[in-house]
Amino acid sequence: MIPVIVTLAVVAVLVATLVSLYNRLVRGRGAVDNAWAQIDVQLKRRHDLVPNLVETVKGYAAHERATLEAVVTARSRAIGAQGPAEQAAAENMLSGALKSLFAVAEAHPALKASGNFAELQQELATTENRIAYSRQYYNDTVLTYNNAIQTVPANIVAGMTGFTPREYFRAPGEERGPVQVGF
């Protein structure tokens, strides 16, 4: 009778451990999804600011059509991007287009002096800081999750239940620092 009780106790401990590991992995995956949603919220805020900037610049520098179109095109690509790698590349392209837009503003003193433009620039700078924080938080969460699914014994549970590593949000190319917004 004792061997049966010991066997049942060992099986119960093993099942409880597996359930605990599985639940920890589910919480980790949920945290990664939540962190990505936070990035998405901040990027949407950024994308919503771009048309206002374009319209403001258009009022002062309508002859800068190519720059304005580049910003609009980059914004469209950023909105349609899927996944961290594609999103990072699209956001990098949008950042470059915005740099060109701010260079246009530098060449037009009336635009630079516009209160509306200054306010939009400040909002964009604040949003860029929020995006940077959200990216860092996302990448930290991905690190924790990826470590959890790759360490023993959780890797066994992760492999059996379909948990896969998540991708980091990396800035492509040389642009690894924060976006510089010129005032």
Contact map, one row per residue, 1 for C-alpha under 8 A:
111110000000000000000000000000000000000000000000000000000000000000000000000000000000000000000000000000000000000000000000000000000000000000000000000000000000000000000000000000000000000
111111000000000000000000000000000000000000000000000000000000000000000000000000000000000000000000000000000000000000000000000000000000000000000000000000000000000000000000000000000000000
111111100000000000000000000000000000000000000000000000000000000000000000000000000000000000000000000000000000000000000000000000000000000000000000000000000000000000000000000000000000000
111111110000000000000000000000000000000000000000000000000000000000000000000000000000000000000000000000000000000000000000000000000000000000000000000000000000000000000000000000000000000
111111111000000000000000000000000000000000000000000000000000000000000000000000000000000000000000000000000000000000000000000000000000000000000000000000000000000000000000000000000000000
011111111100000000000000000000000000000000000000000000000000000000000000000000000000000000000000000000000000000000000000000000000000000000000000000000000000000000000000000000000000000
001111111110000000000000000000000000000000000000000000000000000000000000000000000000000000000000000000000000000000000000000000000000000000000000000000000000000000000000000000000000000
000111111111000000000000000000000000000000000000000000000000000000000000000000000000000000000000000000000000000000000000000000000000000000000000000000000000000000000000000000000000000
000011111111100000000000000000000000000000000000000000000000000000000000000000000000000000000000000000000000000000000000000000000000000000000000000000000000000000000000000000000000000
000001111111110000000000000000000000000000000000000000000000000000000000000000000000000000000000000000000000000000000000000000000000000000000000000000000000000000000000000000000000000
000000111111111000000000000000000000000000000000000000000000000000000000000000000000000000000000000000000000000000000000000000000000000000000000000000000000000000000000000000000000000
000000011111111100000000000000000000000000000000000000000000000000000000000000000000000000000000000000000000000000000000000000000000000000000000000000000000000000000000000000000000000
000000001111111110000000000000000000000000000000000000000000000000000000000000000000000000000000000000000000000000000000000000000000000000000000000000000000000000000000000000000000000
000000000111111111000000000000000000000000000000000000000000000000000000000000000000000000000000000000000000000000000000000000000000000000000000000000000000000000000000000000000000000
000000000011111111100000000000000000000000000000000000000000000000000000000000000000000000000000000000000000000000000000000000000000000000000000000000000000000000000000000000000000000
000000000001111111110000000000000000000000000000000000000000000000000000000000000000000000000000000000000000000000000000000000000000000000000000000000000000000000000000000000000000000
000000000000111111111000000000000000000000000000000000000000000000000000000000000000000000000000000000000000000000000000000000000000000000000000000000000000000000000000000000000000000
000000000000011111111100000000000000000000000000000000000000000000000000000000000000000000000000000000000000000000000000000000000000000000000000000000000000100000000000000000000000000
000000000000001111111110000000000000000000000000000000000000000000000000000000000000000000000000000000000000000000000000000000000000000000000000000000000000000000000000000000000000000
000000000000000111111111000000000000000000000000000000000000000000000000000000000000000000000000000000000000000000000000000000000000000000000000000000000000000000000000000000000000000
000000000000000011111111100000000000000000000000000000000000000000000000000000000000000000000000000000000000000000000000000000000000000000000000000000000100100000000000000000000000000
000000000000000001111111110000000000000000000000000000000000000000000000000000000000000000000000000000000000000000000000000000000000000000000000000000000100110000000000000000000000000
000000000000000000111111111000000000000000000000000000000000000000000000000000000000000000000000000000000000000000000000000000000000000000000000000000000000000000000000000000000000000
000000000000000000011111111100000000000000000000000000000000000000000000000000000000000000000000000000000000000000000000000000000000000000000000000000000000000000000000000000000000000
000000000000000000001111111110000000000000000000000000000000000000000000000000000000000000000000000000000000000000000000000000000000000000000000100110000100010000100000000000000000000
000000000000000000000111111111000000000000000000000000000000000000000000000000000000000000000000000000000000000000000000000000000000000000000000000000000000000000000000000000000000000
000000000000000000000011111111100000000000000000000000000000000000000000000000000000000000000000000000000000000000000000000000000000000000000000000000000000000000000000000000000000000
000000000000000000000001111111110000000000000000000000000000000000000000000000000000000000000000000000000000000000000000000000000000000000001001100000000000000000000000000000000000000
000000000000000000000000111111111000000000000000000000000000000000000000000000000000000000000000000000000000000000000000000000000000000000000000100000000000000000000000000000000000000
000000000000000000000000011111111100000000000000000000000000000000000000000000000000000000000000000000000000000000000000000000000000000000000000000000000000000000000000000000000000000
000000000000000000000000001111111110000000000000000000000000000000000000000000000000000000000000000000000000000000000000000000000000000000001000000000000000000000000000000000000000000
000000000000000000000000000111111111000000000000000000000000000000000000000000000000000000000000000000000000000000000000000000000000000001001100100000000000000000000000000000000000000
000000000000000000000000000011111111100000000000000000000000000000000000000000000000000000000000000000000000000000000000000000000000000000000000000000000000000000000000000000000000000
000000000000000000000000000001111111110000000000000000000000000000000000000000000000000000000000000000000000000000000000000000000000000000000000000000000000000000000000000000000000000
000000000000000000000000000000111111111000000000000000000000000000000000000000000000000000000000000000000000000000000000000000000000010011001000000000000000000000000000000000000000000
000000000000000000000000000000011111111100000000000000000000000000000000000000000000000000000000000000000000000000000000000000000000000001000000000000000000000000000000000000000000000
000000000000000000000000000000001111111110000000000000000000000000000000000000000000000000000000000000000000000000000000000000000000000000000000000000000000000000000000000000000000000
000000000000000000000000000000000111111111000000000000000000000000000000000000000000000000000000000000000000000000000000000000000000010000000000000000000000000000000000000000000000000
000000000000000000000000000000000011111111100000000000000000000000000000000000000000000000000000000000000000000000000000000000000010011001000000000000000000000000000000000000000000000
000000000000000000000000000000000001111111110000000000000000000000000000000000000000000000000000000000000000000000000000000000000000000000000000000000000000000000000000000000000000000
000000000000000000000000000000000000111111111000000000000000000000000000000000000000000000000000000000000000000000000000000000000000000000000000000000000000000000000000000000000000000
000000000000000000000000000000000000011111111100000000000000000000000000000000000000000000000000000000000000000000000000000000100110010000000000000000000000000000000000000000000000000
000000000000000000000000000000000000001111111110000000000000000000000000000000000000000000000000000000000000000000000000000000000010000000000000000000000000000000000000000000000000000
000000000000000000000000000000000000000111111111000000000000000000000000000000100000000000000000000000000000000000000000000000000000000000000000000000000000000000000000000000000000000
000000000000000000000000000000000000000011111111100000000000000000000000000000000000000000000000000000000000000000000000000000100000000000000000000000000000000000000000000000000000000
000000000000000000000000000000000000000001111111110000000000000000000000000000000000000000000000000000000000000000000000000100110000000000000000000000000000000000000000000000000000000
000000000000000000000000000000000000000000111111111000000000000000000000001001100000000000000000000000000000000000000000000000000000000000000000000000000000000000000000000000000000000
000000000000000000000000000000000000000000011111111100000000000000000000000000000000000000000000000000000000000000000000000000000000000000000000000000000000000000000000000000000000000
000000000000000000000000000000000000000000001111111110000000000000000000000000000000000000000000000000000000000000000001001100000000000000000000000000000000000000000000000000000000000
000000000000000000000000000000000000000000000111111111000000000000000011001000000000000000000000000000000000000000000000000000000000000000000000000000000000000000000000000000000000000
000000000000000000000000000000000000000000000011111111100000000000000001000000000000000000000000000000000000000000000000000000000000000000000000000000000000000000000000000000000000000
000000000000000000000000000000000000000000000001111111110000000000000000000000000000000000000000000000000000000000000001000000000000000000000000000000000000000000000000000000000000000
000000000000000000000000000000000000000000000000111111111000000000000000000000000000000000000000000000000000000000001001000000000000000000000000000000000000000000000000000000000000000
000000000000000000000000000000000000000000000000011111111100000000010011000000000000000000000000000000000000000000000000000000000000000000000000000000000000000000000000000000000000000
000000000000000000000000000000000000000000000000001111111110000000000000000000000000000000000000000000000000000000000000000000000000000000000000000000000000000000000000000000000000000
000000000000000000000000000000000000000000000000000111111111000000000000000000000000000000000000000000000000001000011000000000000000000000000000000000000000000000000000000000000000000
000000000000000000000000000000000000000000000000000011111111110000000000000000000000000000000000000010001000001000001000000000000000000000000000000000000000000000000000000000000000000
000000000000000000000000000000000000000000000000000001111111111100010000000000000000000000000000000000000000000000000000000000000000000000000000000000000000000000000000000000000000000
000000000000000000000000000000000000000000000000000000111111110000000000000000000000000000000000000000000000000000000000000000000000000000000000000000000000000000000000000000000000000
000000000000000000000000000000000000000000000000000000011111110000000000000000000000000000000000000000000001011000000000000000000000000000000000000000000000000000000000000000000000000
000000000000000000000000000000000000000000000000000000001111111100000000000000000000000000000000000000010001000000000000000000000000000000000000000000000000000000000000000000000000000
000000000000000000000000000000000000000000000000000000001111111110000000000000000000000000000000000000000000000000000000000000000000000000000000000000000000000000000000000000000000000
000000000000000000000000000000000000000000000000000000000100111110000000000000000000000000000000000000000000000000000000000000000000000000000000000000000000000000000000000000000000000
000000000000000000000000000000000000000000000000000000000100111111110000000000000000000000000000000000010000000000000000000000000000000000000000000000000000000000000000000000000000000
000000000000000000000000000000000000000000000000000000000000011111111000000000000000000000000000000000000000000000000000000000000000000000000000000000000000000000000000000000000000000
000000000000000000000000000000000000000000000000000000000000000111111100000000000000000000000000000000000000000000000000000000000000000000000000000000000000000000000000000000000000000
000000000000000000000000000000000000000000000000000000000000000111111110000000000000000000000000100110000000000000000000000000000000000000000000000000000000000000000000000000000000000
000000000000000000000000000000000000000000000000000001000100000111111111000000000000000000000000000010000000000000000000000000000000000000000000000000000000000000000000000000000000000
000000000000000000000000000000000000000000000000000000000000000011111111100000000000000000000000000000000000000000000000000000000000000000000000000000000000000000000000000000000000000
000000000000000000000000000000000000000000000000000000000000000001111111110000000000000000000000100000000000000000000000000000000000000000000000000000000000000000000000000000000000000
000000000000000000000000000000000000000000000000010001000000000000111111111000000000000000000100110010000000000000000000000000000000000000000000000000000000000000000000000000000000000
000000000000000000000000000000000000000000000000011001000000000000011111111100000000000000000000000000000000000000000000000000000000000000000000000000000000000000000000000000000000000
000000000000000000000000000000000000000000000000000000000000000000001111111110000000000000000000000000000000000000000000000000000000000000000000000000000000000000000000000000000000000
000000000000000000000000000000000000000000000000000000000000000000000111111111000000000001101100100000000000000000000000000000000000000000000000000000000000000000000000000000000000000
000000000000000000000000000000000000000000000010010000000000000000000011111111100000000000000100000000000000000000000000000000000000000000000000000000000000000000000000000000000000000
000000000000000000000000000000000000000000000000000000000000000000000001111111110000000000000000000000000000000000000000000000000000000000000000000000000000000000000000000000000000000
000000000000000000000000000000000000000000000000000000000000000000000000111111111000000001000000000000000000000000000000000000000000000000000000000000000000000000000000000000000000000
000000000000000000000000000000000000000000000010000000000000000000000000011111111000001001100100000000000000000000000000000000000000000000000000000000000000000000000000000000000000000
000000000000000000000000000000000000000000010010000000000000000000000000001111111000000000000000000000000000000000000000000000000000000000000000000000000000000000000000000000000000000
000000000000000000000000000000000000000000000000000000000000000000000000000111111100000000000000000000000000000000000000000000000000000000000000000000000000000000000000000000000000000
000000000000000000000000000000000000000000000000000000000000000000000000000011111110011001000000000000000000000000000000000000000000000000000000000000000000000000000000000000000000000
000000000000000000000000000000000000000000000000000000000000000000000000000000011111111000000000000000000000000000000000000000000000000000000000000000000000000000000000000000000000000
000000000000000000000000000000000000000000000000000000000000000000000000000000001111111000000000000000000000000000000000000000000000000000000000000000000000000000000000000000000000000
000000000000000000000000000000000000000000000000000000000000000000000000000000000111111100000000000000000000000000000000000000000000000000000000000000000000000000000011110000000000000
000000000000000000000000000000000000000000000000000000000000000000000000000000000111111110000000000000000000000000000000000000000000000000000000000000000000000000000011110100000000000
000000000000000000000000000000000000000000000000000000000000000000000000000000001111111111000000000000000000000000000000000000000000000000000000000000000000000000000000000000000000000
000000000000000000000000000000000000000000000000000000000000000000000000000001001111111111100000000000000000000000000000000000000000000000000000000000000000000000000000000000000000000
000000000000000000000000000000000000000000000000000000000000000000000000000000000001111111110000000000000000000000000000000000000000000000000000000000000000000000000000111100000000000
000000000000000000000000000000000000000000000000000000000000000000000000000000000000111111111000000000000000000000000000000000000000000000000000000000000000000000000000001100000000000
000000000000000000000000000000000000000000000000000000000000000000000000010011001000011111111100000000000000000000000000000000000000000000000000000000000000000000000000000000000000000
000000000000000000000000000000000000000000000000000000000000000000000000010001000000001111111110000000000000000000000000000000000000000000000000000000000000000000000000000000000000000
000000000000000000000000000000000000000000000000000000000000000000000000000000000000000111111111000000000000000000000000000000000000000000000000000000000000000000000000001100100000000
000000000000000000000000000000000000000000000000000000000000000000000000010000000000000011111111100000000000000000000000000000000000000000000000000000000000000000000000000000000000000
000000000000000000000000000000000000000000000000000000000000000000000010011001000000000001111111110000000000000000000000000000000000000000000000000000000000000000000000000000000000000
000000000000000000000000000000000000000000000000000000000000000000000000000000000000000000111111111000000000000000000000000000000000000000000000000000000000000000000000000000000010000
000000000000000000000000000000000000000000000000000000000000000000000000000000000000000000011111111100000000000000000000000000000000000000000000000000000000000000000000000000000000000
000000000000000000000000000000000000000000000000000000000000000000100110010000000000000000001111111110000000000000000000000000000000000000000000000000000000000000000000000000000000000
000000000000000000000000000000000000000000000000000000000000000000000010000000000000000000000111111111000000000000000000000000000000000000000000000000000000000000000000000000000000000
000000000000000000000000000000000000000000000000000000000000000000000000000000000000000000000011111111100000000000000000000000000000000000000000000000000000000000000000000000000001110
000000000000000000000000000000000000000000000000000000000000000000100000000000000000000000000001111111110000000000000000000000000000000000000000000000000000000000000000000000000000000
000000000000000000000000000000000000000000000000000000001000000000110010000000000000000000000000111111111000000000000000000000000000000000000000000000000000000000000000000000000000000
000000000000000000000000000000000000000000000000000000000000000000000000000000000000000000000000011111111100000000000000000000000000000000000000000000000000000000000000000000000000111
000000000000000000000000000000000000000000000000000000000000000000000000000000000000000000000000001111111110000000000000000000000000000000000000000000000000000000000000000000000000010
000000000000000000000000000000000000000000000000000000000000100100000000000000000000000000000000000111111111000000000000000000000000000000000000000000000000000000000000000000000000000
000000000000000000000000000000000000000000000000000000001000000000000000000000000000000000000000000011111111101100000000000000000000000000000000000000000000000000000000000000000000000
000000000000000000000000000000000000000000000000000000000000000000000000000000000000000000000000000001111111100100000000000000000000000000000000000000000000000000000000000000000000001
000000000000000000000000000000000000000000000000000000000000000000000000000000000000000000000000000000111111100000000000000000000000000000000000000000000000000000000000000000000000000
000000000000000000000000000000000000000000000000000000000001100000000000000000000000000000000000000000011111111100000000000000000000000000000000000000000000000000000000000000000000000
000000000000000000000000000000000000000000000000000000000000000000000000000000000000000000000000000000001111111110000000000000000000000000000000000000000000000000000000000000000000000
000000000000000000000000000000000000000000000000000000000001000000000000000000000000000000000000000000000001111111000000000000000000000000000000000000000000000000000000000000000000000
000000000000000000000000000000000000000000000000000000011001000000000000000000000000000000000000000000001001111111001000000000000000000000000000000000000000000000000000000000000000000
000000000000000000000000000000000000000000000000000000000000000000000000000000000000000000000000000000001101111111001100000000000000000000000000000000000000000000000000000000000000001
000000000000000000000000000000000000000000000000000000000000000000000000000000000000000000000000000000000000111111101100000000000000000000000000000000000000000000000000000000000000000
000000000000000000000000000000000000000000000000000000000000000000000000000000000000000000000000000000000000011111111100000000000000000000000000000000000000000000000000000000000000000
000000000000000000000000000000000000000000000000000000000000000000000000000000000000000000000000000000000000000011111110000000000000000000000000000000000000000000000000000000000000000
000000000000000000000000000000000000000000000000000000010000000000000000000000000000000000000000000000000000000001111111000000000000000000000000000000000000000000000000000000000000000
000000000000000000000000000000000000000000000000000010011000000000000000000000000000000000000000000000000000001111111111100000000000000000000000000000000000000000000000000000000000000
000000000000000000000000000000000000000000000000000000000000000000000000000000000000000000000000000000000000000111111111110000000000000000000000000000000000000000000000000000000000001
000000000000000000000000000000000000000000000000000000000000000000000000000000000000000000000000000000000000000000111111111000000000000000000000000000000000000000000000000000000000000
000000000000000000000000000000000000000000000000100110000000000000000000000000000000000000000000000000000000000000011111111100000000000000000000000000000000000000000000000000000000000
000000000000000000000000000000000000000000000000000000000000000000000000000000000000000000000000000000000000000000001111111110000000000000000000000000000000000000000000000000000000101
000000000000000000000000000000000000000000000000000000000000000000000000000000000000000000000000000000000000000000000111111111000000000000000000000000000000000000000000000000000000000
000000000000000000000000000000000000000000000000100000000000000000000000000000000000000000000000000000000000000000000011111111100000000000000000000000000000000000000000000000000000000
000000000000000000000000000000000000000000000100100000000000000000000000000000000000000000000000000000000000000000000001111111110000000000000000000000000000000000000000000000000000000
000000000000000000000000000000000000000000000000000000000000000000000000000000000000000000000000000000000000000000000000111111111000000000000000000000000000000000000000000000000000100
000000000000000000000000000000000000000000000000000000000000000000000000000000000000000000000000000000000000000000000000011111111100000000000000000000000000000000000000000000000000000
000000000000000000000000000000000000000001001100000000000000000000000000000000000000000000000000000000000000000000000000001111111110000000000000000000000000000000000000000000000000000
000000000000000000000000000000000000000000000100000000000000000000000000000000000000000000000000000000000000000000000000000111111111000000000000000000000000000000000000000000000110000
000000000000000000000000000000000000000000000000000000000000000000000000000000000000000000000000000000000000000000000000000011111111100000000000000000000000000000000000000000000000000
000000000000000000000000000000000000000001000000000000000000000000000000000000000000000000000000000000000000000000000000000001111111110000000000000000000000000000000000000000000000000
000000000000000000000000000000000000001001100000000000000000000000000000000000000000000000000000000000000000000000000000000000111111111000000000000000000000000000000000000000000000000
000000000000000000000000000000000000000000000000000000000000000000000000000000000000000000000000000000000000000000000000000000011111111100000000000000000000000000000000000000000100000
000000000000000000000000000000000000000000000000000000000000000000000000000000000000000000000000000000000000000000000000000000001111111110000000000000000000000000000000000000000000000
000000000000000000000000000000000010011001000000000000000000000000000000000000000000000000000000000000000000000000000000000000000111111111000000000000000000000000000000000000000000000
000000000000000000000000000000000000001000000000000000000000000000000000000000000000000000000000000000000000000000000000000000000011111111100000000000000000000000000000100000000000000
000000000000000000000000000000000000000000000000000000000000000000000000000000000000000000000000000000000000000000000000000000000001111111110000000000000000000000000000000000000000000
000000000000000000000000000000000010000000000000000000000000000000000000000000000000000000000000000000000000000000000000000000000000111111111000000000000000000000000000000000000000000
000000000000000000000000000000010011001000000000000000000000000000000000000000000000000000000000000000000000000000000000000000000000011111111100000000000000000000000001100000000000000
000000000000000000000000000000000000000000000000000000000000000000000000000000000000000000000000000000000000000000000000000000000000001111111110000000000000000000000001100000000000000
000000000000000000000000000000000000000000000000000000000000000000000000000000000000000000000000000000000000000000000000000000000000000111111111000000000000000000000000000000000000000
000000000000000000000000000100110010000000000000000000000000000000000000000000000000000000000000000000000000000000000000000000000000000011111111100000000000000000000000000000000000000
000000000000000000000000000000010000000000000000000000000000000000000000000000000000000000000000000000000000000000000000000000000000000001111111110000000000000000000111000000000000000
000000000000000000000000000000000000000000000000000000000000000000000000000000000000000000000000000000000000000000000000000000000000000000111111111000000000000000000000000000000000000
000000000000000000000000000100000000000000000000000000000000000000000000000000000000000000000000000000000000000000000000000000000000000000011111111100000000000000000000000000000000000
000000000000000000000000100110010000000000000000000000000000000000000000000000000000000000000000000000000000000000000000000000000000000000001111111110000000000000001100000000000000000
000000000000000000000000000000000000000000000000000000000000000000000000000000000000000000000000000000000000000000000000000000000000000000000111111111000000000000011100000000000000000
000000000000000000000000000000000000000000000000000000000000000000000000000000000000000000000000000000000000000000000000000000000000000000000011111111100000000000000000000000000000000
000000000000000000000000100000000000000000000000000000000000000000000000000000000000000000000000000000000000000000000000000000000000000000000001111111100110000000000000000000000000000
000000000000000000000000100000000000000000000000000000000000000000000000000000000000000000000000000000000000000000000000000000000000000000000000111111100110010000111000000000000000000
000000000000000000000000000000000000000000000000000000000000000000000000000000000000000000000000000000000000000000000000000000000000000000000000011111110110010000000000000000000000000
000000000000000000000000000000000000000000000000000000000000000000000000000000000000000000000000000000000000000000000000000000000000000000000000001111111110000000000000000000000000000
000000000000000000000000000000000000000000000000000000000000000000000000000000000000000000000000000000000000000000000000000000000000000000000000000001111111000000000000000000000000000
000000000000000000000000000000000000000000000000000000000000000000000000000000000000000000000000000000000000000000000000000000000000000000000000000000111111100000000000000000000000000
000000000000000000001100100000000000000000000000000000000000000000000000000000000000000000000000000000000000000000000000000000000000000000000000000111111111110000000000000000000000000
000000000000000000000000000000000000000000000000000000000000000000000000000000000000000000000000000000000000000000000000000000000000000000000000000111111111111000000000000000000000000
000000000000000000000000000000000000000000000000000000000000000000000000000000000000000000000000000000000000000000000000000000000000000000000000000000011111111100000000000000000000000
000000000000000001001100000000000000000000000000000000000000000000000000000000000000000000000000000000000000000000000000000000000000000000000000000000001111111110000000000000000000000
000000000000000000000100100000000000000000000000000000000000000000000000000000000000000000000000000000000000000000000000000000000000000000000000000011000111111111110000000000000000000
000000000000000000000000000000000000000000000000000000000000000000000000000000000000000000000000000000000000000000000000000000000000000000000000000000000011111111110000000000000000000
000000000000000000000000000000000000000000000000000000000000000000000000000000000000000000000000000000000000000000000000000000000000000000000000000000000001111111000000000000000000000
000000000000000000000000000000000000000000000000000000000000000000000000000000000000000000000000000000000000000000000000000000000000000000000000000000000000111111100000000000000000000
000000000000000000000000000000000000000000000000000000000000000000000000000000000000000000000000000000000000000000000000000000000000000000000000000000000000011111110000000000000000000
000000000000000000000000100000000000000000000000000000000000000000000000000000000000000000000000000000000000000000000000000000000000000000000000000010000000011011111000000000000000000
000000000000000000000000000000000000000000000000000000000000000000000000000000000000000000000000000000000000000000000000000000000000000000000000010010000000011001111100000000000000000
000000000000000000000000000000000000000000000000000000000000000000000000000000000000000000000000000000000000000000000000000000000000000000000000110010000000000000111110000000000000000
000000000000000000000000000000000000000000000000000000000000000000000000000000000000000000000000000000000000000000000000000000000000000000000100110000000000000000011111000000000000000
000000000000000000000000000000000000000000000000000000000000000000000000000000000001100000000000000000000000000000000000000000000000000000000100000000000000000000001111100000000000000
000000000000000000000000000000000000000000000000000000000000000000000000000000000001100000000000000000000000000000000000000000000000000001100100000000000000000000000111110000000000000
000000000000000000000000000000000000000000000000000000000000000000000000000000000001100100000000000000000000000000000000000000000000001001100000000000000000000000000011111000000000000
000000000000000000000000000000000000000000000000000000000000000000000000000000000001100100000000000000000000000000000000000000000000000000000000000000000000000000000001111100010000000
000000000000000000000000000000000000000000000000000000000000000000000000000000000000000110010000000000000000000000000000000000000000000000000000000000000000000000000000111111110000000
000000000000000000000000000000000000000000000000000000000000000000000000000000000000100110010000000000000000000000000000000000000000000000000000000000000000000000000000011111110000000
000000000000000000000000000000000000000000000000000000000000000000000000000000000000000000000000000000000000000000000000000000000000000000000000000000000000000000000000001111110000000
000000000000000000000000000000000000000000000000000000000000000000000000000000000000000000000000000000000000000000000000000000000000000000000000000000000000000000000000001111110000000
000000000000000000000000000000000000000000000000000000000000000000000000000000000000000000010000000000000000000000000000000000000000000000000000000000000000000000000000001111111100000
000000000000000000000000000000000000000000000000000000000000000000000000000000000000000000000000000000000000000000000000000000000000000000000000000000000000000000000000011111111100000
000000000000000000000000000000000000000000000000000000000000000000000000000000000000000000000000000000000000000000000000000000000000000000000000000000000000000000000000000000111110000
000000000000000000000000000000000000000000000000000000000000000000000000000000000000000000000000000000000000000000000000000000010001000000000000000000000000000000000000000000111111000
000000000000000000000000000000000000000000000000000000000000000000000000000000000000000000000010000000000000000000000000000000010000000000000000000000000000000000000000000000001111100
000000000000000000000000000000000000000000000000000000000000000000000000000000000000000000000000001000000000000000000000000000000000000000000000000000000000000000000000000000000111110
000000000000000000000000000000000000000000000000000000000000000000000000000000000000000000000000001001000000000000000000100010000000000000000000000000000000000000000000000000000011111
000000000000000000000000000000000000000000000000000000000000000000000000000000000000000000000000001001100000000000000000000000000000000000000000000000000000000000000000000000000001111
000000000000000000000000000000000000000000000000000000000000000000000000000000000000000000000000000001000100000100000100100000000000000000000000000000000000000000000000000000000000111
